[in-house]
Protein backbone atom coordinates (compact mmCIF):
# COMPACT_ATOMS: atom_id res chain seq x y z
CA UNK A 1 0.00 0.00 0.00
CA UNK A 2 1.35 3.38 -0.95
CA UNK A 3 1.51 6.10 1.66
CA UNK A 4 -1.37 8.50 1.89
CA UNK A 5 -0.74 11.63 -0.15
CA UNK A 6 -2.30 14.98 0.63
CA UNK A 7 -2.64 18.03 -1.56
CA UNK A 8 -2.01 20.53 1.22
CA UNK A 9 -3.52 23.64 -0.48
CA UNK A 10 -6.73 21.67 -1.19
CA UNK A 11 -6.92 20.36 2.38
CA UNK A 12 -6.35 23.82 3.86
CA UNK A 13 -8.95 25.34 1.54
CA UNK A 14 -11.45 22.59 2.37
CA UNK A 15 -10.95 23.28 6.08
CA UNK A 16 -11.47 27.00 5.48
CA UNK A 17 -14.67 26.27 3.55
CA UNK A 18 -16.03 24.22 6.45
CA UNK A 19 -15.20 27.00 8.87
CA UNK A 20 -16.68 29.76 6.68
CA UNK A 21 -19.86 27.84 5.82
CA UNK A 22 -20.35 27.20 9.54
CA UNK A 23 -20.00 30.90 10.20
CA UNK A 24 -22.77 31.64 7.73
CA UNK A 25 -24.97 28.66 8.66
CA UNK A 26 -25.03 29.54 12.35
CA UNK A 27 -25.15 33.33 11.84
CA UNK A 28 -28.12 35.68 12.06
CA UNK A 29 -28.58 35.36 8.28
CA UNK A 30 -28.62 31.57 8.70
CA UNK A 31 -30.05 29.45 11.48
CA UNK A 32 -28.68 31.24 14.58
CA UNK A 33 -32.03 31.95 16.23
CA UNK A 34 -33.56 28.58 15.38
CA UNK A 35 -30.40 26.81 16.55
CA UNK A 36 -30.31 28.74 19.84
CA UNK A 37 -33.96 27.96 20.49
CA UNK A 38 -33.64 24.26 19.65
CA UNK A 39 -30.35 23.79 21.52
CA UNK A 40 -31.32 25.82 24.57
CA UNK A 41 -28.29 28.11 24.23
CA UNK A 42 -29.15 31.68 25.18
CA UNK A 43 -27.64 34.76 23.56
CA UNK A 44 -25.86 35.47 26.84
CA UNK A 45 -24.32 31.99 26.87
CA UNK A 46 -23.26 32.34 23.24
CA UNK A 47 -21.68 35.73 23.90
CA UNK A 48 -20.03 34.49 27.10
CA UNK A 49 -18.13 31.67 25.41
CA UNK A 50 -14.39 32.10 24.93
CA UNK A 51 -14.31 33.05 21.25
CA UNK A 52 -10.62 32.26 20.86
CA UNK A 53 -11.06 28.78 22.31
CA UNK A 54 -14.26 28.02 20.39
CA UNK A 55 -13.07 29.32 17.02
CA UNK A 56 -9.56 27.93 17.43
CA UNK A 57 -10.78 24.44 18.27
CA UNK A 58 -13.43 24.62 15.53
CA UNK A 59 -10.75 25.54 12.98
CA UNK A 60 -8.57 22.67 14.21
CA UNK A 61 -11.52 20.26 13.97
CA UNK A 62 -12.24 21.42 10.40
CA UNK A 63 -8.60 20.75 9.52
CA UNK A 64 -8.79 17.22 10.95
CA UNK A 65 -12.03 16.63 9.01
CA UNK A 66 -10.46 17.90 5.77
CA UNK A 67 -7.37 15.66 6.17
CA UNK A 68 -9.54 12.66 7.02
CA UNK A 69 -11.86 13.24 4.07
CA UNK A 70 -8.87 13.73 1.74
CA UNK A 71 -7.45 10.39 2.89
CA UNK A 72 -10.84 8.73 2.37
CA UNK A 73 -11.35 10.23 -1.10
CA UNK A 74 -7.79 9.56 -2.26
CA UNK A 75 -5.48 11.42 -4.64
CA UNK A 76 -7.04 10.18 -7.90
CA UNK A 77 -10.65 11.21 -7.25
CA UNK A 78 -12.78 13.35 -9.50
CA UNK A 79 -15.24 16.13 -8.74
CA UNK A 80 -18.15 13.69 -9.07
CA UNK A 81 -16.62 11.11 -6.77
CA UNK A 82 -15.59 13.78 -4.28
CA UNK A 83 -19.12 15.18 -4.15
CA UNK A 84 -20.59 11.70 -3.75
CA UNK A 85 -18.08 10.62 -1.09
CA UNK A 86 -18.50 13.86 0.85
CA UNK A 87 -22.27 13.59 0.73
CA UNK A 88 -22.19 9.92 1.73
CA UNK A 89 -19.85 10.64 4.66
CA UNK A 90 -21.87 13.65 5.78
CA UNK A 91 -25.25 11.92 5.58
CA UNK A 92 -24.36 8.31 6.22
CA UNK A 93 -21.82 8.73 9.01
CA UNK A 94 -22.10 12.16 10.58
CA UNK A 95 -25.82 12.94 10.32
CA UNK A 96 -26.84 9.40 11.25
CA UNK A 97 -24.39 9.32 14.18
CA UNK A 98 -25.83 12.61 15.42
CA UNK A 99 -29.30 11.15 14.89
CA UNK A 100 -28.61 8.20 17.18
CA UNK A 101 -27.18 10.48 19.88
CA UNK A 102 -30.06 12.96 19.55
CA UNK A 103 -32.63 10.16 19.87
CA UNK A 104 -31.17 8.98 23.16
CA UNK A 105 -30.69 12.54 24.42
CA UNK A 106 -34.26 13.32 23.35
CA UNK A 107 -33.14 16.39 21.47
CA UNK A 108 -35.52 18.13 19.05
CA UNK A 109 -35.76 17.05 15.43
CA UNK A 110 -35.28 20.70 14.47
CA UNK A 111 -31.85 20.74 16.10
CA UNK A 112 -30.85 17.55 14.28
CA UNK A 113 -31.99 19.02 10.96
CA UNK A 114 -29.98 22.22 11.51
CA UNK A 115 -26.80 20.52 12.70
CA UNK A 116 -26.96 17.58 10.29
CA UNK A 117 -27.86 19.83 7.36
CA UNK A 118 -24.72 21.84 8.01
CA UNK A 119 -22.59 18.70 8.19
CA UNK A 120 -23.97 17.21 4.99
CA UNK A 121 -23.48 20.50 3.13
CA UNK A 122 -19.92 20.97 4.39
CA UNK A 123 -18.81 17.39 3.77
CA UNK A 124 -20.27 17.56 0.26
CA UNK A 125 -18.52 20.85 -0.49
CA UNK A 126 -15.23 19.66 0.99
CA UNK A 127 -15.46 16.38 -0.90
CA UNK A 128 -16.14 18.16 -4.18
CA UNK A 129 -13.20 20.49 -3.71
CA UNK A 130 -10.86 17.67 -2.65
CA UNK A 131 -11.96 15.52 -5.58
CA UNK A 132 -11.60 18.26 -8.14
CA UNK A 133 -8.38 19.92 -7.00
CA UNK A 134 -5.32 17.93 -7.98
N, C-alpha and C positions, 0 to 999 in steps of 0.2 A: 504494500500500500504506500503510495506516495504521501509525503507530508502535506498537510493542509496549507493551501496558499490563500493569502488574503490580498485583495486590492485595497490598500489602506485608504486612498482618497474616497473610494466608494463606500467603505465601511464608515468612515468619519462623516461623510455626507448623509448616509442612511441614519446614523445616530442623531445628527442634527435635525433631520426631517422628523423623526419621532418626537424629539424635544419640542420643535416648533409647532407641529400639529397638535400636540398635547396642550401647548400654551393657548392655541386658538380654540380647541375643543372645550376646554374647561374655563374659558374666559367669559366675560359678560356677553360677548357676541355669539358665544356657543351655548354650552349647557351648564354654566356656572350656577345659576339659581336652582335649576332642576336638580343638579348634582348635590348641592348643599342641602336642599330639602330632603332628598331621598337618602342621603348618607347621614343626616343629622349633624353635619358640621355647620356651625354658625359662622357668620361673617367675622365675629370677634375671634373665634378659634382660628379661622383661616388667616386672618391678619396677624395673629399672635405667634404663628409658627416661625421658626428660624428659617428665613428665606434662603440663606446661604447653604444651610444643611439640606433643606428640601430640594432646592434646585441642583445643588452639587451632586447629591446622591441620585437624583432623577437622571441627570446627564450621564453619570457613571452607569446606571442601569441601562439606559438607551444604548450606550457603547457596548455593553456586554450582550445585549439583545442583537445588535447589528453584527457583531463578530460571530455569535452563535448562528444566526440566520445565514450569514455568508458561508460558514462551514457546511451548513445543511444544504444550501443551494449548490455549492461547488463552483469552481472557476470556469466551467464550460457551459454555464446556463445561458438561457436566452431571456428576453423580456417576458415572453409568454410563460415560460416555466417559472421564472422568478415571481411573477404575479400570482400564478397558481399556487406555488409553494408557500408564499407569504400568506395568501388567503387561507390556505389549508391549515397552516400553523396557527394563524390568528383565531380562526373559527374552531378548528378541531381540537387544538390543545389549550390555548389560552382561554377563550370564551367558555368552552365547556368545563375547564378546570374551575374557573370563577363560578360557573353555574352550580357545580356540585357544592362548593364552599358556601355560596349564597343560599342554597336550599337549606343546608344544615344550620346556618346562622339566621335563617328566616329573614333575610334581607329583601327589600322590595324588588319586584321585577323591573321597575323603572331604573333602579340603580344598576342592575345587571345590564340592561340595554344600553345605558350611557357608557359604562365602563367597558363592556365587551365591544360595543360599536367602535369605540376609540381604538381598542387593540386590533380588531380586524382591519380597520382602515390603515393603521400604521404598519402592521405586518405586511399588508398587501403592497403599500407604497414602498416600503423598504425592500421587499422581495423583488418588485419590479425594477427598482434602481440597481440593486445588486446583480440581478440577472442581465440587465441591459448594459451596464458599465463594465467594460473589460479593461 
